[in-house]
Amino acid sequence: MNSSHIAMFSVGTHGHVQPNIEVIRELVDRGHRVTYSIPEAFAELVASTGAEPRIYTSSLPPRDEPGAWGTDMLDHLRQFLADSGRVLPQLLRAYEHDRPDLILYDPVAYAARVLADRWQVPDVQLSPTAVGWDGDVDVEESAADRWLAVNQLGLGRQRGARRPRRCIALISKSLQPHPDLVDSSVYDFTGPCRGRSTRHGDWQRPADAERVVLISLGTIYTHAPEFYRECLAAFGDLPGWHVVLQVGKSLDTDALGPIPENVELCEWFPQLRVLEQTDAFITHAGASSAHDGLACGVPMVAVPQAADQFTNARMLERLGVARRLTKEEATAQTLRKTVLELLDDPSTAEQCALARREMAAEGGTRRAADLIEAELPGR
């Protein structure tokens, strides 16, 4: 098989990089030269796949400043559009003498769409979240379309911001709203693309733990001392229970008060590895976390914080694998009651097992790489 130059363009947040990183590793293993445009903070992760990091300077807020991101999708969109405007000239310089054969891009890496159009290079979107469907036109799409138009990118009705030429959705179809209205000529669902669960670290369940619960709000919305205190009150010192509590880097743990002996507190855990040995998962329902829970067949309590997490939480509840709580509802009493009900409900266990089997059958990393290679010129 001939080697090609494939260029990936993403944005500097874990939720947009981690879902595609194993696909990049697979493409490199197949002999392709892959460059990956990303801020410096992700250069080491990208380099670990064998791809070449192409570093740009980003204006996105750091993950330890969640308030700077806002709370809804339009707030996030404004951040990504402003960042794309600053990134575009950097990318034009970086690739001036090294045009790729194929462009891969995250949905909010809008500058990549401009590059593909200017260079007349085929492009494939790698979506870490739900994709657009017939009739799904909103203010988010309109605002992004205006940005693309300003940059002389006339895509037309069928190629608006959320209507790519070709898209590989790195999510399970079970988390896609209205899957029957998604254009199958444009979109393919591969399920999440995972590597070995121990690649980013190992974790072992304590031998004496009768139940293990993992609690995590992801990597951005982690400054939540009130929520963590409710979790400690719900499960701390509960006989037979072991609590894994991820609090991120921005939290002053002194604000949590005394930490019960059965609580394992840390800034970060190898989430997938922990979930493989966990009985219940209290999560913000970010796309990556939702998929990790589904992949491991773990019942979830979804407490969404912002953006697409609310949609993901509803989809998980509809699948019968989770219960959804608002931030206000997530008190110690309600959290404990909800988790215990989930674990005692045989239908929840059945639905978790079913979702796990269905997601495993979607193909994952190898299928995503196959679909990408099919888009290379001359294939």
Secondary structure as GFF3:
##gff-version 3
##sequence-region A 1 379
A	DSSP	beta_strand	5	9	.	.	.	ID=ss1
A	DSSP	alpha_helix	14	29	.	.	.	ID=ss2
A	DSSP	beta_strand	33	38	.	.	.	ID=ss3
A	DSSP	three_ten_helix	40	42	.	.	.	ID=ss4
A	DSSP	alpha_helix	43	47	.	.	.	ID=ss5
A	DSSP	beta_strand	52	55	.	.	.	ID=ss6
A	DSSP	three_ten_helix	66	69	.	.	.	ID=ss7
A	DSSP	alpha_helix	73	94	.	.	.	ID=ss8
A	DSSP	beta_strand	102	105	.	.	.	ID=ss9
A	DSSP	alpha_helix	110	119	.	.	.	ID=ss10
A	DSSP	beta_strand	123	127	.	.	.	ID=ss11
A	DSSP	alpha_helix	139	150	.	.	.	ID=ss12
A	DSSP	three_ten_helix	157	159	.	.	.	ID=ss13
A	DSSP	beta_strand	167	169	.	.	.	ID=ss14
A	DSSP	three_ten_helix	173	175	.	.	.	ID=ss15
A	DSSP	three_ten_helix	179	181	.	.	.	ID=ss16
A	DSSP	beta_strand	187	189	.	.	.	ID=ss17
A	DSSP	beta_strand	211	216	.	.	.	ID=ss18
A	DSSP	alpha_helix	225	235	.	.	.	ID=ss19
A	DSSP	beta_strand	241	246	.	.	.	ID=ss20
A	DSSP	three_ten_helix	253	256	.	.	.	ID=ss21
A	DSSP	beta_strand	263	266	.	.	.	ID=ss22
A	DSSP	alpha_helix	271	275	.	.	.	ID=ss23
A	DSSP	beta_strand	280	283	.	.	.	ID=ss24
A	DSSP	alpha_helix	287	296	.	.	.	ID=ss25
A	DSSP	beta_strand	300	302	.	.	.	ID=ss26
A	DSSP	alpha_helix	309	319	.	.	.	ID=ss27
A	DSSP	beta_strand	322	324	.	.	.	ID=ss28
A	DSSP	alpha_helix	332	344	.	.	.	ID=ss29
A	DSSP	alpha_helix	346	360	.	.	.	ID=ss30
A	DSSP	alpha_helix	364	373	.	.	.	ID=ss31
###
